[in-house]
Amino acid sequence: MNVRIPRGTADIMPGEVEKWQYVEEKARDVCRRYHFSEIRTPIFEHTELFQRGVGETTDIVEKEMYTFEDRGGRSLTLRPEGTAAVVRAFVEHKVYGQPQPTKWFYIGPMFRYERPQAGRMRQFHQFGLEVFGSHDPGTDAEVIALGAHFFEAVGLKGVTVHLNSVGCPKCRPVHREKLVAYLTPHKDRLCRDCQSRLERNPLRILDCKNETCRQITEGAPAVLDVLCDECAPHFEAVKRHLDLLGVDYTVNPRLVRGLDYYTRTAFEYMLEGLGAQASTIGGGGRYNGMVEEFGGGDVPGIGFATGLERVLLALEEQGVTLPLDRSLDCFLVTLGDEAQEKAVTLLQSLRKAGCSADRDYLGRKLKAQMKAADRMNARFVAILGEEELKQNQIVVKDMTTGEQETVNLDQFVDYIRQGSKR
């Protein structure tokens, strides 16, 4: 019987989970400042959602999805990314009929079958957000700024924004024609995947990591050279708004992202030093046609996502110590059966008053209980024995100062509550 954890997944153990909670709380706080609301979608959806939304020629759909048939014969897929499901919810609940824009964020697990490595797991976690209903290039810039703000808030250094425009259905065919004409003479030298992409989705060849393919595409026509009369000024306006927001960026004509739904603005957050992993730590872009594709009308959208595993790995590599609070407000040391019984009610009173509190459950001696309190990083240790009970008192030791004080039991909870705030 195999009872080991599946390959590409991880247990997030106590001591580590606090780091996750810290990063997630930073994400929620930044989203609150930008007036985003949280949405939670199912972990699995109908397979067609991702085939249509993500794109049938993407690596995700072709190679990486966890797809299965349920007992009713329906094809379902564990979500490999967040945007398609959020768009589905936007359309299904007819949010497009409400005043716009709509600003949502999500945090949760995603699933892709790929080779596990540092920062890349088969079950991974994303923080992402979507904005619906605005064509304003200022929206693009604000989404990009929010992502940069998040990375700064968690303590990452050296994150840079790479920016491009991938055009729209009007100008992209022009670029496609030029790109195919450029690449066709080199078809035999392209990798097998890119040979297939040449006919179906040649833009994806620019994103190939194969060294030969990258050399071939070095001089390939750029989308920026053929942007239409609407996409070109939109891209210029995005850059202007980023300047106003104080967000540094680099225009990268090779940046196309790995998903088919992007139009116009595409961007990535780059960071060196993620082991064998590419330097991309997050990214996103505009997808003006997806809501309409799902039946919600001509509603534009833009979003971004980042993998939390990559964020935590980058923080570790940079030696960033997160300010985690793992302390305990009070540990109750008891001596004798009566004191132990009294400690039960005192613990509950402390917890209901908002304090974190614990006690010994192993019947240990005084010295062992004190060691346990120290291991738990308790701010206060309260010692209750038979003599203290007789006098309706308890001895409280402040572990940060070493000072010790005798406190009346009826004042004990307030004493700890006030002291834990100092």
Kinemage of the C-alpha trace (Angstrom):
@kinemage 1
@onewidth
@group {chain A} dominant
@subgroup {mainchain}
@vectorlist {calphas} color= white
{ca met a 1} P 0.000 0.000 0.000
{ca asn a 2} L 1.405 3.385 -1.064
{ca val a 3} L 0.714 5.916 1.660
{ca arg a 4} L 3.321 8.475 0.641
{ca ile a 5} L 2.396 11.914 -0.627
{ca pro a 6} L 1.833 12.092 -4.426
{ca arg a 7} L 4.749 13.409 -6.477
{ca gly a 8} L 4.558 17.130 -7.100
{ca thr a 9} L 2.566 17.898 -3.950
{ca ala a 10} L 3.692 19.040 -0.519
{ca asp a 11} L 2.512 19.081 3.068
{ca ile a 12} L 2.659 22.604 4.435
{ca met a 13} L 3.594 21.914 8.016
{ca pro a 14} L 3.210 24.055 11.154
{ca gly a 15} L 6.176 26.406 11.223
{ca glu a 16} L 5.911 26.827 7.437
{ca val a 17} L 2.191 27.489 7.145
{ca glu a 18} L 2.628 30.744 9.060
{ca lys a 19} L 4.765 32.025 6.172
{ca trp a 20} L 1.943 31.197 3.780
{ca gln a 21} L -0.564 32.966 6.012
{ca tyr a 22} L 1.663 36.040 6.135
{ca val a 23} L 2.005 36.216 2.335
{ca glu a 24} L -1.715 35.573 1.826
{ca glu a 25} L -2.606 38.288 4.323
{ca lys a 26} L -0.349 40.726 2.473
{ca ala a 27} L -2.160 39.836 -0.751
{ca arg a 28} L -5.547 40.438 0.872
{ca asp a 29} L -4.397 43.729 2.384
{ca val a 30} L -3.047 45.063 -0.927
{ca cys a 31} L -6.275 44.032 -2.681
{ca arg a 32} L -8.307 45.803 0.009
{ca arg a 33} L -6.373 49.004 -0.661
{ca tyr a 34} L -7.158 48.754 -4.375
{ca his a 35} L -10.821 47.917 -3.627
{ca phe a 36} L -10.872 44.307 -4.845
{ca ser a 37} L -13.298 41.710 -3.444
{ca glu a 38} L -12.452 38.033 -2.985
{ca ile a 39} L -14.087 35.277 -5.062
{ca arg a 40} L -13.796 31.510 -4.514
{ca thr a 41} L -14.534 29.179 -7.425
{ca pro a 42} L -14.675 25.333 -7.503
{ca ile a 43} L -11.452 23.363 -7.677
{ca phe a 44} L -12.784 21.444 -10.696
{ca glu a 45} L -14.783 22.652 -13.694
{ca his a 46} L -16.102 21.184 -16.945
{ca thr a 47} L -13.125 20.426 -19.191
{ca glu a 48} L -14.542 22.495 -22.038
{ca leu a 49} L -14.173 25.639 -19.934
{ca phe a 50} L -10.385 25.416 -20.055
{ca gln a 51} L -10.257 24.147 -23.646
{ca arg a 52} L -12.173 27.223 -24.787
{ca gly a 53} L -10.845 29.707 -22.248
{ca val a 54} L -7.157 28.812 -21.976
{ca gly a 55} L -6.744 27.633 -25.582
{ca glu a 56} L -6.541 24.157 -27.120
{ca thr a 57} L -3.021 24.767 -28.504
{ca thr a 58} L -1.502 25.741 -25.149
{ca asp a 59} L 0.809 23.422 -23.238
{ca ile a 60} L -1.639 23.539 -20.336
{ca val a 61} L -4.506 22.019 -22.325
{ca glu a 62} L -2.400 19.723 -24.505
{ca lys a 63} L -0.083 18.294 -21.840
{ca glu a 64} L -0.740 19.423 -18.282
{ca met a 65} L -4.390 19.198 -17.263
{ca tyr a 66} L -5.691 16.699 -14.711
{ca thr a 67} L -8.852 15.548 -16.516
{ca phe a 68} L -11.188 12.773 -15.402
{ca glu a 69} L -14.663 11.413 -16.015
{ca asp a 70} L -17.133 11.529 -13.144
{ca arg a 71} L -19.719 8.823 -12.441
{ca gly a 72} L -22.148 10.543 -14.783
{ca gly a 73} L -19.704 10.375 -17.695
{ca arg a 74} L -18.958 14.112 -17.638
{ca ser a 75} L -15.427 15.273 -18.403
{ca leu a 76} L -14.114 17.392 -15.526
{ca thr a 77} L -10.735 19.035 -14.974
{ca leu a 78} L -8.940 20.220 -11.868
{ca arg a 79} L -8.430 23.915 -12.483
{ca pro a 80} L -4.973 24.595 -13.994
{ca glu a 81} L -5.333 28.388 -13.675
{ca gly a 82} L -7.780 30.884 -12.206
{ca thr a 83} L -8.955 33.270 -14.913
{ca ala a 84} L -11.281 30.978 -16.908
{ca ala a 85} L -13.217 29.964 -13.792
{ca val a 86} L -13.556 33.569 -12.615
{ca val a 87} L -14.821 34.642 -16.048
{ca arg a 88} L -17.285 31.733 -15.976
{ca ala a 89} L -18.590 32.936 -12.589
{ca phe a 90} L -18.836 36.523 -13.877
{ca val a 91} L -20.991 35.355 -16.794
{ca glu a 92} L -22.999 32.662 -14.995
{ca his a 93} L -24.092 35.062 -12.239
{ca lys a 94} L -24.810 37.810 -14.809
{ca val a 95} L -22.500 40.252 -13.057
{ca tyr a 96} L -22.013 41.899 -16.466
{ca gly a 97} L -25.479 43.404 -15.971
{ca gln a 98} L -24.347 45.292 -12.867
{ca pro a 99} L -22.463 48.616 -12.752
{ca gln a 100} L -18.854 48.149 -13.832
{ca pro a 101} L -15.971 47.744 -13.322
{ca thr a 102} L -15.914 44.516 -11.321
{ca lys a 103} L -12.697 43.903 -9.352
{ca trp a 104} L -12.121 40.417 -7.920
{ca phe a 105} L -9.152 38.510 -6.497
{ca tyr a 106} L -8.627 34.865 -5.581
{ca ile a 107} L -6.180 32.711 -3.631
{ca gly a 108} L -6.196 28.940 -3.978
{ca pro a 109} L -4.735 25.685 -5.308
{ca met a 110} L -4.258 24.941 -9.024
{ca phe a 111} L -3.185 21.679 -10.686
{ca arg a 112} L -0.892 20.945 -13.625
{ca tyr a 113} L 0.837 17.700 -14.567
{ca glu a 114} L 4.428 18.756 -15.120
{ca arg a 115} L 7.893 17.839 -13.911
{ca pro a 116} L 8.233 19.007 -10.305
{ca gln a 117} L 11.138 21.321 -9.564
{ca ala a 118} L 11.955 24.261 -7.320
{ca gly a 119} L 8.980 26.611 -7.308
{ca arg a 120} L 6.937 24.420 -9.694
{ca met a 121} L 4.616 21.787 -8.246
{ca arg a 122} L 1.749 19.709 -9.617
{ca gln a 123} L -0.483 21.164 -6.950
{ca phe a 124} L 0.478 24.789 -6.578
{ca his a 125} L -1.176 27.901 -5.222
{ca gln a 126} L -1.961 31.144 -6.991
{ca phe a 127} L -2.852 34.637 -5.928
{ca gly a 128} L -4.560 36.350 -8.823
{ca leu a 129} L -7.024 39.064 -9.691
{ca glu a 130} L -9.312 40.131 -12.510
{ca val a 131} L -10.905 43.442 -13.546
{ca phe a 132} L -13.943 43.396 -15.847
{ca gly a 133} L -15.689 46.178 -17.703
{ca ser a 134} L -12.947 48.717 -18.386
{ca his a 135} L -11.065 49.460 -21.625
{ca asp a 136} L -9.156 52.264 -19.873
{ca pro a 137} L -5.365 51.735 -20.195
{ca gly a 138} L -5.159 53.177 -16.690
{ca thr a 139} L -6.778 49.947 -15.513
{ca asp a 140} L -3.966 47.933 -17.104
{ca ala a 141} L -1.382 50.087 -15.356
{ca glu a 142} L -3.184 49.843 -12.010
{ca val a 143} L -3.299 46.039 -12.191
{ca ile a 144} L 0.424 45.973 -12.983
{ca ala a 145} L 1.084 48.400 -10.116
{ca leu a 146} L -0.917 46.237 -7.704
{ca gly a 147} L 1.238 43.220 -8.509
{ca ala a 148} L 4.408 45.240 -8.008
{ca his a 149} L 2.962 46.579 -4.748
{ca phe a 150} L 2.322 43.021 -3.519
{ca phe a 151} L 5.875 41.852 -4.219
{ca glu a 152} L 7.208 44.910 -2.427
{ca ala a 153} L 4.852 44.353 0.529
{ca val a 154} L 6.073 40.788 1.151
{ca gly a 155} L 9.690 41.989 1.049
{ca leu a 156} L 10.967 40.855 -2.362
{ca lys a 157} L 13.765 42.881 -3.936
{ca gly a 158} L 14.692 43.260 -7.583
{ca val a 159} L 11.322 42.513 -9.162
{ca thr a 160} L 11.055 44.149 -12.592
{ca val a 161} L 8.089 44.517 -14.938
{ca his a 162} L 8.418 43.323 -18.544
{ca leu a 163} L 5.770 44.775 -20.819
{ca asn a 164} L 4.468 44.115 -24.317
{ca ser a 165} L 1.364 44.361 -26.463
{ca val a 166} L 0.195 41.249 -28.316
{ca gly a 167} L -2.285 43.206 -30.414
{ca cys a 168} L -5.914 42.369 -31.131
{ca pro a 169} L -7.920 40.384 -33.725
{ca lys a 170} L -7.428 43.303 -36.108
{ca cys a 171} L -3.636 43.587 -36.082
{ca arg a 172} L -2.595 40.130 -34.900
{ca pro a 173} L -3.336 38.438 -38.282
{ca val a 174} L -0.932 40.910 -39.910
{ca his a 175} L 1.785 39.916 -37.473
{ca arg a 176} L 0.934 36.236 -37.880
{ca glu a 177} L 1.409 36.455 -41.637
{ca lys a 178} L 4.793 38.145 -41.273
{ca leu a 179} L 5.859 35.729 -38.541
{ca val a 180} L 4.918 32.614 -40.531
{ca ala a 181} L 6.739 33.974 -43.579
{ca tyr a 182} L 9.844 34.553 -41.433
{ca leu a 183} L 9.752 31.156 -39.693
{ca thr a 184} L 8.762 28.850 -42.563
{ca pro a 185} L 12.271 28.647 -44.095
{ca his a 186} L 13.532 27.524 -40.648
{ca lys a 187} L 10.742 25.018 -39.989
{ca asp a 188} L 12.970 21.931 -40.051
{ca arg a 189} L 15.207 23.400 -37.329
{ca leu a 190} L 12.338 24.207 -34.970
{ca cys a 191} L 11.561 21.820 -32.125
{ca arg a 192} L 8.677 19.393 -32.612
{ca asp a 193} L 6.251 21.511 -30.564
{ca cys a 194} L 7.070 24.667 -32.523
{ca gln a 195} L 6.720 22.873 -35.861
{ca ser a 196} L 3.162 22.101 -34.787
{ca arg a 197} L 2.619 25.652 -33.530
{ca leu a 198} L 3.730 27.163 -36.827
{ca glu a 199} L 0.359 26.448 -38.382
{ca arg a 200} L -1.873 26.616 -35.302
{ca asn a 201} L -0.413 29.368 -33.120
{ca pro a 202} L 2.922 30.773 -34.370
{ca leu a 203} L 2.981 33.507 -31.717
{ca arg a 204} L 3.682 30.821 -29.109
{ca ile a 205} L 6.981 30.023 -30.845
{ca leu a 206} L 8.351 33.304 -29.485
{ca asp a 207} L 7.787 31.886 -25.988
{ca cys a 208} L 9.630 28.593 -26.611
{ca lys a 209} L 12.484 27.828 -24.186
{ca asn a 210} L 14.368 25.650 -26.696
{ca glu a 211} L 17.695 27.372 -27.398
{ca thr a 212} L 17.621 26.724 -31.159
{ca cys a 213} L 14.083 28.100 -31.412
{ca arg a 214} L 15.106 31.163 -29.454
{ca gln a 215} L 18.034 31.788 -31.802
{ca ile a 216} L 15.793 31.394 -34.850
{ca thr a 217} L 13.234 33.878 -33.519
{ca glu a 218} L 15.852 36.429 -32.495
{ca gly a 219} L 15.161 38.553 -35.562
{ca ala a 220} L 11.485 37.673 -35.957
{ca pro a 221} L 8.957 40.463 -36.657
{ca ala a 222} L 7.595 42.021 -33.459
{ca val a 223} L 3.919 42.615 -32.773
{ca leu a 224} L 4.776 46.179 -31.734
{ca asp a 225} L 5.767 46.936 -35.317
{ca val a 226} L 2.292 46.185 -36.674
{ca leu a 227} L -0.057 47.409 -33.929
{ca cys a 228} L -3.294 48.857 -35.304
{ca asp a 229} L -4.568 52.416 -34.801
{ca glu a 230} L -6.314 51.357 -31.578
{ca cys a 231} L -3.715 49.072 -30.009
{ca ala a 232} L -0.736 51.393 -30.544
{ca pro a 233} L -2.148 54.397 -28.614
{ca his a 234} L -3.490 52.035 -25.949
{ca phe a 235} L 0.004 50.654 -25.373
{ca glu a 236} L 1.494 54.142 -25.224
{ca ala a 237} L -1.149 55.157 -22.683
{ca val a 238} L -0.388 52.122 -20.522
{ca lys a 239} L 3.275 53.121 -20.428
{ca arg a 240} L 2.341 56.710 -19.604
{ca his a 241} L 0.148 55.602 -16.688
{ca leu a 242} L 2.907 53.319 -15.368
{ca asp a 243} L 5.224 56.329 -15.405
{ca leu a 244} L 2.654 58.303 -13.412
{ca leu a 245} L 2.344 55.438 -10.923
{ca gly a 246} L 6.113 55.244 -10.511
{ca val a 247} L 6.344 51.665 -11.797
{ca asp a 248} L 9.580 50.878 -13.627
{ca tyr a 249} L 9.197 48.609 -16.662
{ca thr a 250} L 11.064 47.215 -19.643
{ca val a 251} L 9.406 46.830 -23.046
{ca asn a 252} L 10.007 43.232 -24.139
{ca pro a 253} L 8.791 42.492 -27.709
{ca arg a 254} L 9.295 38.723 -27.199
{ca leu a 255} L 6.874 38.525 -24.303
{ca val a 256} L 3.715 36.713 -25.437
{ca arg a 257} L 2.661 34.752 -22.317
{ca gly a 258} L 1.605 31.098 -22.480
{ca leu a 259} L -2.165 31.467 -22.799
{ca asp a 260} L -4.192 32.114 -25.921
{ca tyr a 261} L -6.729 34.517 -24.457
{ca tyr a 262} L -4.494 37.592 -24.137
{ca thr a 263} L -5.101 40.715 -26.229
{ca arg a 264} L -3.188 43.991 -26.166
{ca thr a 265} L -1.340 44.368 -22.844
{ca ala a 266} L 0.797 41.444 -21.675
{ca phe a 267} L 3.240 41.680 -18.777
{ca glu a 268} L 5.447 39.620 -16.510
{ca tyr a 269} L 7.249 40.189 -13.223
{ca met a 270} L 10.824 38.995 -13.556
{ca leu a 271} L 13.210 37.973 -10.803
{ca glu a 272} L 16.561 36.240 -11.117
{ca gly a 273} L 17.605 33.373 -8.874
{ca leu a 274} L 14.705 30.911 -8.738
{ca gly a 275} L 16.953 27.873 -9.084
{ca ala a 276} L 16.286 25.952 -12.296
{ca gln a 277} L 13.044 27.824 -12.709
{ca ala a 278} L 12.670 30.638 -15.223
{ca ser a 279} L 12.898 34.117 -13.808
{ca thr a 280} L 9.188 34.824 -14.251
{ca ile a 281} L 7.521 35.143 -10.855
{ca gly a 282} L 4.108 36.268 -12.083
{ca gly a 283} L 2.332 37.794 -15.014
{ca gly a 284} L -0.886 38.563 -16.787
{ca gly a 285} L -2.552 40.654 -19.405
{ca arg a 286} L -5.725 41.850 -21.069
{ca tyr a 287} L -8.315 39.421 -22.465
{ca asn a 288} L -11.031 41.474 -24.134
{ca gly a 289} L -12.746 38.584 -25.923
{ca met a 290} L -13.122 35.913 -23.245
{ca val a 291} L -16.289 37.176 -21.542
{ca glu a 292} L -18.018 37.333 -24.922
{ca glu a 293} L -16.709 33.844 -25.741
{ca phe a 294} L -18.473 32.574 -22.626
{ca gly a 295} L -21.733 34.338 -23.475
{ca gly a 296} L -21.412 37.484 -21.369
{ca gly a 297} L -21.302 40.126 -24.083
{ca asp a 298} L -18.531 42.465 -25.151
{ca val a 299} L -17.008 43.038 -21.707
{ca pro a 300} L -13.231 43.619 -21.516
{ca gly a 301} L -11.066 42.031 -18.861
{ca ile a 302} L -7.539 42.159 -17.496
{ca gly a 303} L -5.790 40.266 -14.726
{ca phe a 304} L -2.617 38.839 -13.277
{ca ala a 305} L -1.513 35.875 -11.161
{ca thr a 306} L 1.535 34.754 -9.238
{ca gly a 307} L 2.472 31.370 -7.779
{ca leu a 308} L 2.837 31.535 -4.014
{ca glu a 309} L 5.395 28.702 -3.997
{ca arg a 310} L 7.621 30.832 -6.221
{ca val a 311} L 7.135 33.874 -4.021
{ca leu a 312} L 8.095 31.944 -0.875
{ca leu a 313} L 11.079 30.341 -2.629
{ca ala a 314} L 12.291 33.757 -3.780
{ca leu a 315} L 11.924 35.169 -0.266
{ca glu a 316} L 13.983 32.267 1.072
{ca glu a 317} L 16.690 32.718 -1.573
{ca gln a 318} L 16.911 36.421 -0.769
{ca gly a 319} L 17.238 35.640 2.932
{ca val a 320} L 14.118 37.618 3.833
{ca thr a 321} L 12.963 36.918 7.384
{ca leu a 322} L 9.223 37.331 7.618
{ca pro a 323} L 7.937 39.046 10.775
{ca leu a 324} L 5.877 36.079 11.964
{ca asp a 325} L 4.172 36.117 15.349
{ca arg a 326} L 4.363 32.579 16.703
{ca ser a 327} L 4.199 33.603 20.345
{ca leu a 328} L 1.706 32.501 22.967
{ca asp a 329} L 0.153 35.137 25.210
{ca cys a 330} L 0.017 32.933 28.295
{ca phe a 331} L 0.987 29.438 29.404
{ca leu a 332} L -0.662 28.149 32.574
{ca val a 333} L 1.560 26.080 34.859
{ca thr a 334} L -0.469 24.073 37.364
{ca leu a 335} L 0.553 22.240 40.516
{ca gly a 336} L -2.022 19.825 41.889
{ca asp a 337} L -5.406 18.534 40.799
{ca glu a 338} L -7.408 21.500 42.069
{ca ala a 339} L -5.153 23.968 40.268
{ca gln a 340} L -5.413 21.949 37.075
{ca glu a 341} L -9.195 22.028 37.269
{ca lys a 342} L -9.196 25.778 37.889
{ca ala a 343} L -6.855 26.226 34.915
{ca val a 344} L -9.525 24.794 32.621
{ca thr a 345} L -11.892 27.700 33.350
{ca leu a 346} L -9.069 30.269 33.312
{ca leu a 347} L -7.916 29.080 29.897
{ca gln a 348} L -11.386 29.412 28.452
{ca ser a 349} L -11.762 32.903 29.935
{ca leu a 350} L -8.425 33.962 28.417
{ca arg a 351} L -9.346 32.620 24.987
{ca lys a 352} L -12.763 34.264 25.009
{ca ala a 353} L -11.038 37.530 25.940
{ca gly a 354} L -8.973 37.282 22.746
{ca cys a 355} L -5.734 35.891 24.206
{ca ser a 356} L -3.850 32.846 22.965
{ca ala a 357} L -3.368 30.479 25.876
{ca asp a 358} L -2.366 26.894 26.613
{ca arg a 359} L -1.464 24.586 29.499
{ca asp a 360} L 0.251 21.280 30.261
{ca tyr a 361} L -1.710 18.130 29.377
{ca leu a 362} L 0.947 15.543 30.267
{ca gly a 363} L 1.062 15.881 34.061
{ca arg a 364} L 4.635 17.170 33.998
{ca lys a 365} L 6.586 18.658 36.894
{ca leu a 366} L 7.069 22.411 37.355
{ca lys a 367} L 10.448 22.525 35.609
{ca ala a 368} L 9.190 20.573 32.577
{ca gln a 369} L 6.120 22.808 32.322
{ca met a 370} L 8.324 25.902 32.365
{ca lys a 371} L 10.432 24.420 29.553
{ca ala a 372} L 7.263 23.762 27.569
{ca ala a 373} L 6.220 27.394 28.028
{ca asp a 374} L 9.614 28.529 26.781
{ca arg a 375} L 9.396 26.277 23.688
{ca met a 376} L 6.013 27.818 22.896
{ca asn a 377} L 7.531 31.302 23.174
{ca ala a 378} L 4.976 32.306 25.814
{ca arg a 379} L 4.916 35.999 26.701
{ca phe a 380} L 3.549 35.273 30.197
{ca val a 381} L 3.724 32.181 32.367
{ca ala a 382} L 1.046 31.963 35.070
{ca ile a 383} L 1.794 29.598 37.949
{ca leu a 384} L -1.147 28.240 39.959
{ca gly a 385} L -0.716 25.936 42.947
{ca glu a 386} L -2.627 25.041 46.089
{ca glu a 387} L -1.322 28.042 48.060
{ca glu a 388} L -2.266 30.481 45.297
{ca leu a 389} L -5.749 28.958 45.088
{ca lys a 390} L -6.304 29.386 48.822
{ca gln a 391} L -5.483 33.092 48.512
{ca asn a 392} L -7.405 33.506 45.232
{ca gln a 393} L -4.200 34.567 43.523
{ca ile a 394} L -1.909 33.502 40.681
{ca val a 395} L 1.789 34.200 40.050
{ca val a 396} L 2.471 35.761 36.641
{ca lys a 397} L 5.959 35.934 35.144
{ca asp a 398} L 6.712 38.212 32.188
{ca met a 399} L 9.133 36.126 30.116
{ca thr a 400} L 10.445 39.131 28.191
{ca thr a 401} L 11.562 41.052 31.296
{ca gly a 402} L 11.842 38.292 33.895
{ca glu a 403} L 9.623 40.287 36.257
{ca gln a 404} L 7.190 38.345 38.424
{ca glu a 405} L 3.996 39.570 40.047
{ca thr a 406} L 1.169 38.104 42.122
{ca val a 407} L -2.245 38.898 40.669
{ca asn a 408} L -5.756 38.349 42.045
{ca leu a 409} L -7.577 35.655 40.078
{ca asp a 410} L -10.524 37.955 39.372
{ca gln a 411} L -8.111 40.423 37.717
{ca phe a 412} L -5.956 37.812 35.977
{ca val a 413} L -7.638 37.791 32.539
{ca asp a 414} L -7.564 41.596 32.240
{ca tyr a 415} L -3.940 41.604 33.364
{ca ile a 416} L -2.898 39.190 30.591
{ca arg a 417} L -5.067 40.900 27.987
{ca gln a 418} L -3.585 44.297 28.693
{ca gly a 419} L -0.062 42.955 29.017
{ca ser a 420} L -0.167 41.091 25.711
{ca lys a 421} L -0.906 44.405 23.939
{ca arg a 422} L 2.234 46.072 25.256
